[in-house]
Amino acid sequence: MSEPMINKQKVTTQTLMRWIFGQLKPYKRRVILAIAALIVGALSWLLLGQGVKVVVDDGFVANNADKLNQMVFVVLAIALIGSGAAFVRFYLMIWLGERVSADIRKQVYSHLLTLSPGFFEATRTGEVISRFTADTTVLQTVVGMGLSMALRATITFVGALVLMLITSPMLTIYVLIAVPVVLLPIKFLGAKVRGYARDSQDRVADMGAYVDESLHEIQTVQAYTHEDVDRRLFSQRIEAVMLAASSRIRFRAMLIALIMGISISAITIVAWLGAREVLSAGISAGELTAFMFYAVMAGGSVATISEVIGEIQKAAGASERLLELLNTKPLVKLPESAMSMPVQVDGALSLQGVEFAYPSAPMAKVLSDFNLEITAGERIALVGPSGAGKSSLFQLLLRFYDCTQGQILIDGIDTRQLTTNTLRQQFAMVSQESVIFATSAYENIRYGRPDASFDDVKQAAKAARADEFLALLPDGYQTNLGERGVRLSGGQKQRIAIARAILADRPILLLDEATSALDANNEQLVKQALDELMHDKTTLIIAHRLSTVVNADRIVVMDKGKIVAIGSHQELMQGNSVYRQFAELQLVN
Ligand SMILES: Nc1ncnc2c1ncn2[C@@H]1O[C@H](COP(=O)(O)OP(=O)(O)OP(=O)(O)O)[C@@H](O)[C@H]1O
């Protein structure tokens, strides 16, 4: 059974709009200003129609050159005001779109950092990144362009309608009959567009994940000359994106075409009816001109609104995925009122009746009946065959998961009484694959204590036997180590990771010893670095080296999630067959 990591959910247009308006709240002043600019803009375009009417009737038809000259200036002034308002509206709305999408990205990223590592095992990084970039970009367009266009179109529509009514009530009634005919396709085709939009974004995410994975493992791809297969598999994913997009585009195109066709037909019919009115002297030529100006404006507004509705449907699809991410909860539950740790933590650990199974495989017990008391400052070596549960034990100690039974105590405090932050601040971890970030050596070491001074960093590097080689790098400590530390040797990476842990200065160490053999010199340096690190600290070390088990206070032998023996190297070599086998076959001498 696989764990439902992301809860699929349907987002209605209302939920989406409520969410977006919530995001706009902090920028109330800008929103109000944008709306004001929008109203001024829309009103000036409407006023332009009145200007045109005066130009035609009083200037043109009445053959009055003075009036004509005068009105041209008025019309130009109105156009200038309209353009100014358009600038303010456009600038503010696009700004708000960018702002909202930036804020949403921050929220999603901040939330992602709280999710359990299990979530990232079940979800592909590339997919998460796609949600981040592609989905928030869709929202950005909706806020920046869509909402502004819809609002302007609504005001224009209402204004145009009022002026049409004033100009000619009868012709207006003809126009109004046409409106429901335009709205019908929006309702039916809009829903289709939304469904396909989500599908489309899902396919984009899938493609992103594939690119991420293959480029990440480029050496393996090239070493196995797998490029052609990758091209084919990628192209399949791209075509899936195209296919989903085509369906969406088809329905949107149909929507737009239908609306245009219906509106233009309606306008033509109304113009024809209006022209007959002019001929029978029911209305003036200027009135008909103004009326048609408004009718075209109203028709254009309806078209705009329908297009925006398409955009919003698309955004609803995209935000479904973003909201799913935001609503994914971390696996571990935090206490209602958390305890704090004393200033001085000794680092004694107590595991009492611990039992554990991963949520993705609840029936497979990874640890069971696990009891272990570790005194402060003790050095424990964990050994056992692959799959014995050693790494899982670390995951429980860091509370990436909760035990299914039993409890874990630090200095007598149940770890479930602490926030995960307080708990994790008691541990420093050095994993088997030394983790190096694509930044300077300095920042890499400072990772565990971002406020450390340069002297602190240098001291930690010295203790970790890293100072010497760091000083020889082109920019010393400021040298960029490249993505995943590609510019360093294995032993150098290990020593940087150890320097980081030394600087972090946490009471308990979790070490997963590297299995790869180093040359004698590097080996010696790493050993010295580890000795510095473990000094005075409670240490749990997944051991792969003979020197480590020999120097441990106690060796805990694990097999199939249980402790099968505890003792010193000598004792276990004599008394425990699992250990003897392990030591003979797997310890690096
Ligand atoms: N994320 C996970 N989801 C489900 N099962 C897991 C997960 N991680 C590990 N397991 C299972 O838990 C068991 C213990 O694995 P664990 O990695 O703790 O062993 P280990 O002793 O550290 O092994 P190794 O020395 O090979 O790293 C294994 O059977 C493994 O398949």
PDBQT file of the ligand as one rigid body, heavy atoms in Angstrom, charges set to zero:
ROOT
HETATM    1  N1  LIG A 601      11.763   5.077   3.211  1.00  0.00    +0.000 N 
HETATM    2  C1  LIG A 601      11.521   3.783   3.395  1.00  0.00    +0.000 A 
HETATM    3  N2  LIG A 601      10.297   3.292   3.173  1.00  0.00    +0.000 NA
HETATM    4  C2  LIG A 601      10.032   1.990   3.374  1.00  0.00    +0.000 A 
HETATM    5  N3  LIG A 601      10.923   1.093   3.795  1.00  0.00    +0.000 NA
HETATM    6  C3  LIG A 601      12.170   1.505   4.031  1.00  0.00    +0.000 A 
HETATM    7  C4  LIG A 601      12.538   2.881   3.833  1.00  0.00    +0.000 A 
HETATM    8  N4  LIG A 601      13.846   2.992   4.146  1.00  0.00    +0.000 NA
HETATM    9  C5  LIG A 601      14.270   1.787   4.507  1.00  0.00    +0.000 A 
HETATM   10  N5  LIG A 601      13.272   0.876   4.441  1.00  0.00    +0.000 N 
HETATM   11  C6  LIG A 601      13.350  -0.545   4.811  1.00  0.00    +0.000 C 
HETATM   12  O1  LIG A 601      13.728  -0.608   6.161  1.00  0.00    +0.000 OA
HETATM   13  C7  LIG A 601      14.635  -1.649   6.391  1.00  0.00    +0.000 C 
HETATM   14  C8  LIG A 601      15.854  -1.147   7.158  1.00  0.00    +0.000 C 
HETATM   15  O2  LIG A 601      16.562  -0.252   6.334  1.00  0.00    +0.000 OA
HETATM   16  P1  LIG A 601      17.766   0.627   6.862  1.00  0.00    +0.000 P 
HETATM   17  O3  LIG A 601      18.141   1.531   5.754  1.00  0.00    +0.000 OA
HETATM   18  O4  LIG A 601      17.402   1.227   8.153  1.00  0.00    +0.000 OA
HETATM   19  O5  LIG A 601      18.882  -0.487   7.089  1.00  0.00    +0.000 OA
HETATM   20  P2  LIG A 601      20.425  -0.288   7.343  1.00  0.00    +0.000 P 
HETATM   21  O6  LIG A 601      20.753  -1.198   8.441  1.00  0.00    +0.000 OA
HETATM   22  O7  LIG A 601      20.751   1.134   7.517  1.00  0.00    +0.000 OA
HETATM   23  O8  LIG A 601      21.025  -0.846   5.975  1.00  0.00    +0.000 OA
HETATM   24  P3  LIG A 601      22.322  -0.354   5.164  1.00  0.00    +0.000 P 
HETATM   25  O9  LIG A 601      23.503  -0.733   5.987  1.00  0.00    +0.000 OA
HETATM   26  O10 LIG A 601      22.242  -1.125   3.896  1.00  0.00    +0.000 OA
HETATM   27  O11 LIG A 601      22.184   1.112   4.948  1.00  0.00    +0.000 OA
HETATM   28  C9  LIG A 601      14.962  -2.229   5.035  1.00  0.00    +0.000 C 
HETATM   29  O12 LIG A 601      14.263  -3.451   4.913  1.00  0.00    +0.000 OA
HETATM   30  C10 LIG A 601      14.451  -1.222   4.047  1.00  0.00    +0.000 C 
HETATM   31  O13 LIG A 601      13.947  -1.855   2.910  1.00  0.00    +0.000 OA
ENDROOT
TORSDOF 0
